[in-house]
Amino acid sequence: MAHGLPDYGIYTQKTTTFALEDMAELAVRLGSVVSFDRRGDLIWFDDFRSGVMKWFYSGTGGRGSAVWTSNRARNGGFSCLVTTGNVAEDYAQIAHRSPYQVLGKLGVEASFTLDDNMAEYFLELVLYDGVDYYTAKVILDPTTDELKVGDNAGFHVVGEGVAPFISDYLFNTMKIVGDFGDDKKYLRLIFNELSYDISAYSLAFAPDPTGDHLAANFKVQTNVNDAKHIYVTDVIITQNEP
């Protein structure tokens, strides 16, 4: 039996509806959290609808934590409430580890709220190949309104004048993409409506015999002597990025 589309299928004009060819658009309309940047093939995502058991928390100070909450959400009804310690420069970090399918162009994306008293928001994707580890990492620095990417020489400013609206109810989205295959270079950085070509920079790397896996890390740091919090959700890892 032949398979395919009839000549009166999705390409013909309709009176009351329109045909939908883009399956990514269809998925978003049906409720997918992969709605911001739809490039790449999905490996894993978490919108925290099932709690925080997929994440490992680490931090400094006595009041830091990462807990499941229904106070705020970007999609669905939940997010992760990340709270720092109560001394300036205390940080709080959540990390997720997973296997990877290919050594190629990989990306990590996260959505999060902002607080007036945070010193930095840090997102990274680390690939351990059993011999070395390679890292794509970006910092949003609200004290200088800058975006920075890191390599073995340190952090480099790639975006200036970044001043997003600060609200507990507004989730900003940041995505970093790198070539973890042959080139070991950054590809692009996206923060909300801003997009940067960062292919001039190499991924950070160092020898490390840790077994093969990916690690996605999100970290915040307070700049006051008080425990500060933000909400994180819709963390997405992709492969086969263009």
C-alpha positions in Angstrom: 0.0 0.0 0.0 1.3 3.4 -0.9 1.9 6.0 1.8 2.0 9.8 1.6 -0.2 12.8 1.4 -3.1 13.1 -1.1 -3.1 16.1 -3.4 -6.0 17.6 -1.4 -4.0 17.4 1.9 -2.2 20.1 3.9 -1.3 22.2 0.8 -4.8 23.0 -0.3 -6.6 26.2 0.6 -9.2 25.9 3.4 -12.1 28.2 4.3 -12.2 28.1 8.1 -8.9 26.5 9.2 -5.2 26.4 8.2 -3.0 23.4 7.9 0.0 23.1 10.3 3.2 21.7 8.8 5.6 22.6 11.6 5.5 19.8 14.2 7.4 22.0 16.7 4.6 24.6 16.5 2.0 21.9 17.0 3.8 20.6 20.1 4.0 24.1 21.6 0.3 24.7 20.9 -0.4 21.5 22.8 1.6 22.6 25.8 5.3 21.9 25.3 7.7 23.9 27.4 10.1 24.0 24.4 8.7 27.2 23.1 11.5 29.8 23.3 14.2 28.6 20.9 13.1 25.4 19.1 16.3 24.6 17.4 18.0 21.3 18.2 16.7 17.9 19.1 15.4 17.5 22.7 17.4 15.2 25.0 15.8 16.1 28.3 13.8 18.8 30.0 12.3 19.6 33.4 9.4 21.9 34.2 9.5 20.8 37.9 6.0 19.3 37.7 7.3 16.2 39.5 9.4 17.9 42.2 13.1 18.5 42.6 14.3 14.9 42.9 16.1 15.1 39.5 18.4 17.8 40.9 21.4 18.0 43.3 21.6 21.1 45.5 24.9 22.6 46.7 25.7 26.0 48.2 27.3 28.1 50.9 25.8 29.6 54.0 23.3 28.3 56.5 20.0 29.2 54.8 20.5 28.0 51.2 18.1 25.6 49.6 16.3 24.4 46.5 12.7 23.4 47.0 9.6 22.5 45.0 7.0 25.3 44.9 3.7 26.3 43.3 4.2 30.0 44.2 5.4 30.8 40.6 5.4 29.1 37.3 6.2 29.8 33.6 4.4 26.8 32.3 2.2 24.3 34.3 2.0 24.9 38.0 5.4 24.5 39.6 9.0 25.7 39.6 12.1 25.4 41.8 12.6 28.0 44.5 16.4 28.5 44.8 17.5 30.4 47.9 21.1 31.5 48.7 22.8 31.7 52.1 22.5 34.8 54.1 26.0 36.3 53.7 27.2 38.3 50.8 28.8 36.1 48.1 27.0 33.0 49.3 25.7 31.0 46.4 23.1 28.3 45.7 23.4 25.8 42.8 21.2 23.1 41.3 22.8 20.4 39.0 21.4 17.7 36.9 23.4 14.8 35.4 22.4 12.7 32.4 24.0 10.6 29.6 24.6 12.0 26.2 24.0 10.4 22.8 26.4 12.1 20.5 29.5 14.3 20.7 28.2 17.2 18.7 26.5 20.6 19.0 24.7 20.7 22.4 22.7 23.4 24.1 21.2 24.1 27.5 18.4 26.5 28.3 16.8 27.7 31.6 14.1 30.2 32.5 14.4 32.1 35.8 13.2 35.2 37.7 15.5 38.0 38.8 16.1 39.6 42.2 17.6 43.1 42.8 20.3 41.7 45.2 21.8 38.9 43.2 25.5 39.3 42.1 25.3 36.8 39.2 23.2 34.2 37.4 25.3 31.4 36.1 24.3 28.7 33.6 26.6 26.0 32.2 26.7 22.7 30.4 29.6 20.3 31.1 30.5 17.3 29.0 32.7 14.6 30.6 34.1 12.2 28.0 36.2 10.0 30.4 39.4 11.8 29.6 38.6 15.6 29.8 35.7 17.8 30.5 34.5 20.6 28.3 32.3 23.5 29.5 30.0 26.1 28.0 29.2 28.6 30.6 27.6 32.0 30.7 27.1 34.6 33.5 24.4 37.3 33.6 26.0 40.0 35.8 23.2 42.4 36.9 25.7 44.7 38.7 27.3 45.6 35.4 24.4 44.7 33.0 26.7 42.4 31.1 26.7 38.9 29.7 29.9 36.9 29.9 31.1 33.6 28.5 34.0 31.6 30.0 37.0 29.8 28.6 40.4 28.8 30.0 41.5 32.4 30.0 38.6 33.6 32.1 35.3 35.3 31.4 34.8 37.6 28.4 32.1 40.2 28.0 29.9 39.4 25.0 26.9 41.6 25.8 26.5 45.0 27.4 23.6 47.1 28.5 21.5 44.0 29.4 18.9 45.3 31.8 15.9 43.0 31.9 12.8 43.8 33.9 13.0 42.4 37.5 9.9 40.6 38.8 9.0 37.5 40.7 6.4 36.9 38.0 8.6 37.3 34.9 10.7 34.4 33.8 13.7 35.4 31.7 15.2 32.7 29.4 18.9 32.1 28.7 20.4 29.5 26.3 24.0 28.6 25.6 25.0 26.4 22.6 28.5 24.9 21.9 30.1 22.4 19.6 31.3 19.6 21.9 32.4 17.5 18.9 35.4 18.3 16.8 35.7 22.1 17.2 35.1 22.5 20.9 33.9 26.0 20.4 31.0 28.2 21.5 28.3 28.8 18.9 25.6 31.2 20.2 24.1 32.8 23.3 20.5 33.9 23.6 19.1 35.9 26.5 15.5 36.9 25.9 15.3 39.0 22.7 19.2 39.3 22.5 21.3 36.9 20.5 25.1 36.7 20.2 27.5 34.9 17.9 30.2 33.7 20.3 31.9 31.3 17.9 35.2 33.2 18.4 35.6 31.6 21.9 36.6 28.1 22.7 35.0 25.9 25.4 36.7 25.7 28.7 38.4 22.4 29.3 40.6 20.4 31.7 41.8 16.8 32.2 39.3 14.8 34.1 38.8 11.0 34.2 35.2 11.2 35.4 33.0 8.8 33.5 31.0 10.0 30.4 28.0 12.2 31.1 26.5 15.7 30.8 26.0 18.0 33.7 23.6 21.0 33.5 24.2 23.6 36.3 22.4 26.7 37.4 23.8 29.0 40.1 23.0 32.3 41.7 25.0 34.4 44.2 23.8 37.1 46.6 25.6 40.4 47.0 24.0 41.3 50.4 24.0 39.9 53.9 20.6 38.3 53.4 19.2 35.1 52.0 17.8 35.9 48.6 15.7 33.7 46.3 14.7 33.3 42.6 12.5 30.8 40.7 13.9 28.4 38.1 12.0 26.3 35.6 11.9 24.8 32.1 15.5 23.6 31.9 16.1 22.1 28.4 19.0 20.1 27.0 19.3 19.7 23.2 21.6 18.0 20.7 22.1 18.3 16.9 21.9 22.1 17.2 22.4 23.9 13.9 
